[in-house]
Amino acid sequence: MGEREVVIVDAVRTPIGRYQGTLSMVRPDDLAAHVIQALLLRNPNLQTHLIEDVFMGCANQAGEDNRNVARMASLLAGIPESVAGCTVNRLCGSGLEAVNQAYASIKIGSGDVMVAGGVESMTRAPWVMLKPETSFIRGNQTLVDTTLGWRFINPLLSQMYEPQSMGETAENVAEKYQITRIEQDQFAFMSHQRATAAWEQEKFADEVIPISIQTKNKEAIEFTKDEHIRPNTTIEKLAKLRSAFRVNGTVTAGNSSGINDGAAALLLMEKETADRLGVRPLCKIIGFAVAGTHPHYMGLGPIFATRKLLQRTGIQVEQLDLIELNEAFAAQALACIQELGLDLEKVNVNGGAIALGHPLGASGARILTTLVHELKRRKGKLGLATMCIGVGQGIATLVERMDE
């Protein structure tokens, strides 16, 4: 078997919903099924029985995502029963991890066609509690919100690493790199401005798939646009917000990503298979990398994953035409930009998670979806998608636009 090239044929996403917003009425498996079905409708040359596997990232899996949301969504989307489905969990990086696993499977010859993506409904994340270890337990029981963050942590691990919220880790990064409040607010403002401009210029038209939602009043509404963006925000408004995680801190709700709902999916093929089916790829995947770091500085994960990936591939940071760096927090995004020497004019050119939102398991697939479409629009060559991951990890994927 010769060298197998893996290409991205198509990539789509839902509009991203606010917490308790428009998508709050939609189950996560239905969200995932929606984007999978959209891929099939947009690519009629693909016979569904050719799909080897469906990989979907999901960070929660405690509720309606039902342990293996990839399989559930695949069946809901009408993909044949013979096609397998696998849900992967690398927390915030789950959607990108799903794509990387699909890429690796095709690369080694374990299939020629894969669907990969991610989904999260943070609004519908359930409250959970542990079962008692003994019968007839007495006393109050703890109910845990599974929306985000640590839960049921191992006591030994909590001794090794004091559990800190994601926001506290962002404060650690801001302190380490001496990133000021005004720098974080300016970055957040830029994210909203870029996202607003992207919608006004219809830059998301090729990637966003509207979704029809039936309200509690049985009325159907068409959800067409990301609703977390604040087009009218200003530096002055952002400056008025209180620090959210530390007394006299610099990290606020305004310079952090949101709690959101959404899904994204990509269609991957071995290049000769794509040629045979008569489809024109958007990009080919060059490679990926993951890395670990101290959990209290989880926002620095992209630095180590990106360095590892660029070293493996022999690519210099200056060669990158576009970078999608997930904006979990302005502080960590700015630290990564500084450490990697990234050109801010190439980073998140259509806004990032601070403006668009961060539906955990979907975000990795979302940033890659945005990246491949923007590379095509700009006729760029190389693009990097990278993100930090809770409990101290980073993930990065490198793509190259295919000549038209």
Number of C-alpha atoms within 10 A of each C-alpha: 5 4 8 14 15 27 28 28 22 25 30 29 33 28 26 29 29 25 20 15 14 19 27 19 15 19 18 31 25 20 23 31 27 25 29 30 18 18 23 19 11 12 15 11 12 17 11 15 12 15 21 19 23 27 30 37 38 33 27 25 21 14 16 17 25 14 16 19 27 31 24 20 25 28 18 17 20 13 21 14 11 13 17 17 22 18 24 25 18 20 23 30 31 29 37 32 30 31 31 22 17 29 30 17 18 23 18 12 12 13 18 24 27 26 28 30 39 39 37 33 34 27 22 21 19 17 13 14 12 10 9 10 7 7 7 6 10 8 5 6 11 10 11 14 14 19 21 17 15 15 12 8 9 9 10 8 10 11 9 9 13 11 18 16 16 24 22 18 27 28 28 20 24 25 14 11 16 13 18 15 20 14 16 26 26 18 22 29 26 21 27 25 20 20 27 21 16 16 14 10 10 10 17 22 15 15 21 22 20 17 18 14 17 13 12 8 6 8 8 11 12 11 18 15 19 21 19 23 25 17 15 10 14 16 15 11 12 20 18 10 15 16 19 17 19 13 8 9 18 25 28 24 16 26 29 26 23 24 22 28 33 31 35 36 36 30 24 27 28 22 22 14 15 21 12 8 14 11 17 16 21 20 26 23 22 18 18 27 21 22 20 18 20 14 20 22 24 23 37 29 28 33 25 22 24 27 18 17 22 19 10 12 12 8 14 10 17 9 10 20 19 25 25 27 26 31 30 27 30 31 33 30 24 24 21 24 16 14 13 15 11 17 15 13 10 14 21 23 20 24 27 27 29 29 29 27 29 31 31 32 35 35 33 35 31 33 26 30 26 24 26 29 22 21 22 17 10 10 14 17 18 24 25 26 29 28 31 35 28 23 24 18 27 27 30 31 26 24 24 23 22 18 12 8
